[in-house]
Amino acid sequence: MRWGVTIHEAMRSDRRGFLLGAAGVGLAGLGGCATARPPAPPAKPAFRAVSPLAVVNARPERIMNITVCLRPFRPAGPRLDAETVGDKLVVHNYGHGGSGWSLSWGSAREILPKALSKGEKDIAVIGCGALGLTAAITLQRAGANVVIYAKERMHDSRSARATGVWSPDSRIAKADAVGPEFAALWERMTRTSFRTFHSYLGLPGAPIEWIDRYVLWDAPPSRRADPVGFAHLGSRVADLTPPMEALPPEAHPFAAQVVRRTSLPMFNIAGLGRALEAEFLMGGGRIEATEFHTPADLAKLKQKVVVNCTGYAARALWKDETLVPVRGQIAWLIPQPEVNYGIIHENVSMLGRRDGIVIQQTGPDEGWGYNDANEAPDRAEAEAAVAAIARAYRIAA
């Protein structure tokens, strides 16, 4: 549920320089007479051509909704272990911080052998968000009969309030709380998810698509502070997305002094969620409205294997106080189909999705929203974030 690529991450992915080119004058001797040639044309900039970008109509009166999501952060990273509760084998799959959508397929692949280890073919999944749906489909593909038990369907879950940008190492763990094997596990999950999500490209409704993302600075870039000490692992998979490239002023409509661009996958979560639900149901799965209050409630299930994908709700259900909420609020603007890109400006993220313009305050440092369990919408925060996006352009919408 990340909340997108941070300025710090964008800077770390900027692995190559940018050459604007230079003109030169050459001399040639013909018949003992030296003559000056006309100046050579300037070298073409080393960036790919872009069509004019549509300007976001960033006005507070266009806010159509404000939602808040609590990302389930665990200092030690996602919980992927198994335990026995009564006569049930419970396999955990929660605590992915802001990387739930991005790591969902890889996480499901990691817990698959544990869920099938008893030879059971009837399996229960608790939770119908990103982790629950992808785990259920992965189990189906392996031959299991799966029922999802959840209080809410996908469109009402916290997963539906995610930013929707590819962000596999967003608030995934604390650097000083993970063992030496964690980085390899994370990379394996990331690469598995990346490959699997690409099978959803080109489908009706564009559940997944690639977009350009622009990072804007009004001053020379500086390192983004990280008071929490999150693990930053993006350099291990830098080959999956293009490196950042610097752009000259004539290549973009932004007012910032420094503009860099990359491309990355984006999740149109409304369409993706429905596509995943439809795939699961067409595969013979069922979704039953059920609420669990304690692990003892699992006894009423007929399945002997339960996959726990309850996200932040696991803090109460499983009494897992290692889970730390990371608050993130989205201001939803009326959709503009012509805005098919994203920007980061003044510590605010904008993403042009099919289901709305998603605008989110990311704060002055990586600690923004950390250990904040307040899920009440903040209208003032939303309007301030929208105003920051309006200031990003040289001209108004």
C-alpha positions in Angstrom: 0.0 0.0 0.0 3.2 2.3 -0.3 2.8 5.2 -1.2 4.9 5.5 -4.0 8.6 6.2 -4.9 10.2 8.6 -2.4 12.6 11.4 -3.4 15.3 9.5 -1.6 14.6 6.4 -3.7 14.5 8.5 -6.9 17.9 9.9 -6.1 19.4 6.5 -5.3 18.1 5.2 -8.7 19.8 8.0 -10.6 22.7 6.0 -11.8 23.8 7.8 -14.9 24.6 11.4 -15.9 22.9 13.5 -18.5 24.7 15.0 -21.4 23.2 18.1 -23.1 25.7 18.1 -25.9 27.9 20.8 -27.3 28.5 22.4 -30.7 31.9 22.6 -32.3 33.6 24.3 -35.2 36.0 22.4 -37.5 38.6 23.6 -40.0 39.6 21.8 -43.2 42.4 22.6 -45.6 41.6 22.5 -49.3 44.3 23.4 -51.9 46.4 25.0 -49.2 43.5 27.4 -48.2 41.9 26.9 -44.7 38.3 27.9 -44.5 36.0 27.8 -41.5 33.0 25.5 -41.7 29.6 26.6 -40.4 28.9 25.6 -36.8 27.7 22.0 -36.5 24.1 21.6 -35.3 23.7 21.0 -31.5 23.7 17.4 -30.5 20.3 16.0 -29.8 19.4 15.7 -26.1 19.8 12.2 -24.7 16.2 11.8 -23.6 13.3 10.3 -25.5 10.8 12.6 -27.0 7.6 13.1 -25.0 4.2 14.3 -26.1 2.9 17.4 -24.2 1.7 16.4 -20.8 -1.8 17.3 -19.7 -1.9 19.6 -16.6 -3.7 18.3 -13.5 -6.7 20.3 -12.7 -5.6 20.6 -9.1 -8.3 22.6 -7.3 -9.8 21.8 -3.9 -13.3 21.8 -5.2 -12.4 18.8 -7.4 -11.7 16.6 -4.4 -14.2 13.8 -4.7 -13.1 11.7 -1.7 -10.5 11.6 1.1 -9.3 8.2 2.3 -6.8 7.0 4.9 -4.9 3.8 4.9 -2.8 2.3 7.8 0.1 0.4 6.3 1.0 -2.7 8.5 4.7 -2.2 9.2 6.8 -4.8 11.1 10.4 -3.9 11.9 11.5 -7.5 11.1 9.6 -7.5 7.8 6.5 -9.5 6.7 5.4 -12.4 8.8 5.6 -15.5 6.7 5.9 -18.3 9.3 3.4 -21.0 10.3 2.0 -22.2 13.6 -0.5 -24.6 15.0 -3.7 -23.3 16.6 -5.9 -26.1 17.9 -6.3 -28.5 15.0 -5.4 -25.8 12.4 -2.1 -25.1 10.6 -2.0 -21.3 10.3 0.3 -19.8 7.7 0.8 -16.1 8.2 1.1 -13.6 5.3 1.0 -10.0 6.6 3.0 -7.0 7.7 4.3 -5.7 4.3 4.3 -2.0 5.2 3.8 0.1 2.1 4.7 -2.8 -0.2 1.7 -5.0 0.0 0.5 -4.7 -3.6 4.0 -4.7 -5.0 5.1 -7.9 -3.1 1.8 -9.7 -3.1 2.5 -12.4 -5.7 6.0 -13.0 -4.5 4.8 -13.3 -0.9 2.1 -15.8 -2.0 4.7 -17.9 -3.7 6.8 -18.0 -0.5 4.0 -19.2 1.7 2.7 -21.7 -0.8 4.9 -24.7 0.2 3.9 -24.2 3.9 0.2 -24.1 3.1 0.5 -27.3 1.1 2.9 -29.1 3.5 0.1 -31.2 5.1 -1.3 -32.4 1.9 -4.6 -30.7 2.4 -6.5 -29.5 -0.7 -9.1 -27.5 1.1 -7.6 -24.3 2.3 -9.1 -21.2 4.0 -7.7 -17.7 3.4 -8.6 -14.9 5.9 -8.7 -11.5 4.2 -9.8 -10.2 0.8 -7.2 -7.5 0.2 -4.2 -7.6 -2.0 -2.4 -10.3 0.0 -5.6 -12.4 0.5 -6.6 -12.4 -3.2 -3.2 -13.2 -4.6 -2.6 -15.9 -2.0 -5.9 -17.5 -2.9 -5.3 -17.4 -6.6 -1.8 -18.8 -6.2 -3.2 -21.7 -4.1 -5.9 -22.3 -6.7 -3.2 -22.5 -9.5 -1.5 -25.1 -7.4 -4.6 -27.3 -7.3 -6.2 -26.2 -4.0 -9.9 -25.6 -3.3 -10.0 -22.2 -1.6 -12.6 -20.2 0.4 -11.8 -16.6 1.4 -13.3 -15.5 4.7 -13.4 -11.8 5.2 -15.3 -9.0 6.9 -14.9 -6.8 3.8 -14.6 -7.4 0.1 -11.7 -6.0 -1.8 -13.3 -2.6 -2.6 -13.9 -1.9 1.1 -10.5 -3.1 2.3 -7.5 -1.0 3.3 -5.8 -2.3 0.1 -8.3 -0.3 -1.9 -6.9 2.9 -0.3 -3.3 2.3 -1.5 -1.5 4.7 -3.8 -1.1 2.1 -6.5 2.5 2.7 -7.5 5.2 0.0 -7.8 7.1 0.3 -4.5 8.4 -3.0 -3.3 10.7 -1.6 -0.6 8.4 1.0 0.9 8.4 0.7 4.7 9.2 -3.0 4.3 11.4 -3.4 7.4 14.0 -1.7 9.6 17.5 -2.1 8.5 18.8 -3.0 12.0 16.0 -5.5 12.7 16.4 -8.0 9.8 18.8 -10.8 9.4 21.4 -11.3 6.6 19.0 -13.5 4.6 16.2 -10.9 4.4 17.5 -9.0 1.4 17.6 -12.2 -0.7 14.1 -13.1 0.4 12.9 -9.6 -0.5 14.5 -9.7 -3.9 13.0 -13.1 -4.7 9.5 -11.8 -3.8 10.0 -8.6 -5.8 11.1 -10.4 -8.9 8.3 -12.9 -8.7 5.7 -10.2 -8.3 7.1 -8.1 -11.1 6.9 -11.0 -13.5 3.4 -12.1 -12.4 1.9 -8.6 -12.6 3.1 -8.3 -16.2 0.7 -11.1 -17.1 -2.1 -8.5 -16.4 -0.8 -5.9 -18.9 -3.2 -5.2 -21.8 -6.3 -6.6 -20.1 -9.6 -4.7 -20.4 -9.8 -1.9 -17.9 -5.9 -1.7 -17.7 -5.5 -3.2 -14.2 -1.8 -2.8 -14.7 0.0 -0.3 -16.9 3.4 1.4 -17.2 3.6 5.2 -16.6 6.2 7.9 -16.6 7.0 9.5 -13.2 8.6 12.9 -12.8 10.5 13.9 -9.7 10.8 17.7 -9.3 13.2 19.7 -7.2 13.1 23.5 -6.7 16.7 23.3 -5.3 19.6 20.9 -5.8 18.6 17.4 -4.7 19.6 16.4 -1.2 19.3 13.1 0.7 15.9 12.5 2.3 16.1 12.0 6.0 15.1 8.7 7.5 14.6 8.9 11.3 13.1 5.4 11.5 15.9 3.6 9.7 13.9 1.7 7.1 15.6 -0.9 5.0 16.3 0.4 1.5 16.8 -2.5 -0.9 15.8 -1.0 -4.3 19.3 -1.1 -5.7 19.1 -5.0 -5.8 16.4 -4.8 -8.5 17.5 -1.6 -10.3 17.4 -3.6 -13.6 13.6 -3.9 -13.5 12.9 -0.3 -14.2 14.7 2.4 -16.3 17.2 4.7 -14.5 16.2 8.3 -13.9 17.0 10.7 -16.7 17.3 14.5 -16.4 15.1 16.6 -18.6 15.7 20.1 -19.9 12.9 22.7 -19.5 11.6 22.4 -23.1 10.8 18.7 -22.4 8.2 19.2 -19.7 5.6 21.7 -18.3 7.0 21.9 -14.8 8.3 25.0 -13.0 10.9 23.2 -11.0 14.6 23.8 -11.5 15.5 20.1 -11.6 13.2 17.5 -13.3 14.0 13.8 -13.6 11.9 11.0 -15.1 11.6 7.3 -15.0 9.0 4.7 -15.9 7.4 2.1 -13.6 4.3 0.0 -13.2 1.1 1.4 -11.7 -1.9 -0.5 -10.3 -5.4 0.8 -11.2 -6.6 -0.7 -8.0 -10.3 -0.5 -8.6 -10.0 -2.5 -11.9 -7.2 -4.8 -10.6 -9.2 -5.7 -7.5 -12.2 -6.6 -9.5 -10.1 -8.6 -12.0 -8.5 -10.6 -9.2 -11.9 -11.3 -7.5 -13.4 -12.4 -10.8 -10.4 -14.7 -11.5 -10.7 -16.2 -8.1 -14.5 -16.8 -8.4 -14.2 -18.2 -12.0 -11.6 -20.6 -10.6 -14.2 -22.1 -8.3 -13.4 -20.1 -5.2 -15.9 -18.6 -2.8 -15.9 -15.5 -0.7 -17.9 -15.7 2.6 -18.6 -12.7 4.8 -17.1 -13.6 8.2 -15.5 -11.7 11.1 -12.9 -13.1 13.4 -12.2 -11.7 16.9 -9.6 -14.1 18.3 -7.6 -17.1 16.9 -10.1 -19.4 18.7 -12.7 -18.3 16.1 -10.8 -20.4 13.5 -12.2 -23.5 15.1 -15.5 -23.0 13.3 -13.8 -23.4 9.9 -13.9 -26.8 8.3 -10.6 -26.3 6.6 -7.5 -27.6 8.5 -5.1 -25.1 6.8 -5.7 -21.3 7.2 -3.7 -18.6 5.5 -3.8 -15.4 7.5 -3.8 -12.3 5.3 -5.4 -9.8 7.6 -2.9 -6.9 7.2 -3.0 -4.3 10.0 -6.0 -6.1 11.5 -3.6 -8.8 12.6 -2.5 -6.5 15.4 -5.8 -7.0 17.1 -6.7 -10.5 15.9 -3.3 -12.0 16.6 -2.3 -9.6 19.4 0.8 -8.8 17.2 2.0 -5.6 18.8 5.1 -5.6 16.6 2.8 -4.2 13.9 3.3 -0.4 13.7 0.7 1.6 11.8 2.0 4.0 9.1 -0.7 6.5 8.2 -1.2 7.6 4.6 -4.0 9.8 3.3 -5.1 10.2 -0.3 -7.1 13.1 -1.7 -8.9 11.8 -4.8 -9.6 14.3 -7.6 -12.1 13.7 -10.4 -10.4 11.5 -13.0 -8.7 13.1 -16.0 -8.1 10.3 -18.5 -5.5 12.5 -20.3 -3.3 12.6 -17.1 -1.5 9.3 -17.4 1.7 10.0 -15.5 2.9 10.8 -11.9 4.9 13.4 -10.2 6.6 14.1 -6.8 6.8 17.7 -5.8 7.1 19.5 -2.5 6.9 16.1 -0.7 3.6 15.4 -2.4 2.9 12.5 -4.7 0.5 12.6 -7.6 -0.6 9.6 -9.7 -3.0 9.8 -12.6 -5.0 6.6 -12.3 -8.1 5.5 -14.2 -10.2 5.7 -11.0 -9.0 9.2 -10.1 -6.1 11.6 -9.6 -4.4 10.2 -6.4 -2.7 12.9 -4.4 -0.8 12.1 -1.2 1.3 14.0 1.3 4.6 12.1 1.9 6.0 14.5 4.5 9.4 16.1 5.0 11.1 12.8 5.8 10.7 9.0 5.7 9.1 9.1 9.1 5.9 10.8 8.0 2.8 8.9 9.3 4.9 6.4 11.3 3.1 5.0 14.4 0.1 7.2 13.6 -3.1 5.1 13.9 -5.5 8.0 13.1 -7.8 6.9 10.3 -9.9 10.1 10.3 -9.6 12.1 7.0 -7.9 15.5 7.3 -9.4 18.0 4.9 -6.7 20.6 5.5 -3.9 18.1 4.7 -5.7 17.1 1.5 -6.2 20.7 0.3 -2.5 21.5 1.1 -1.4 18.5 -1.0 -3.6 19.5 -3.9 -2.2 23.1 -3.8 1.4 21.7 -3.9 0.5 19.8 -7.1 -1.0 23.0 -8.6 2.3 24.8 -8.0 4.2 22.2 -9.9 3.3 23.6 -13.3 4.4 26.7 -15.2 0.8 27.2 -16.3 -2.5 26.5 -14.6 -5.0 23.9 -15.8 
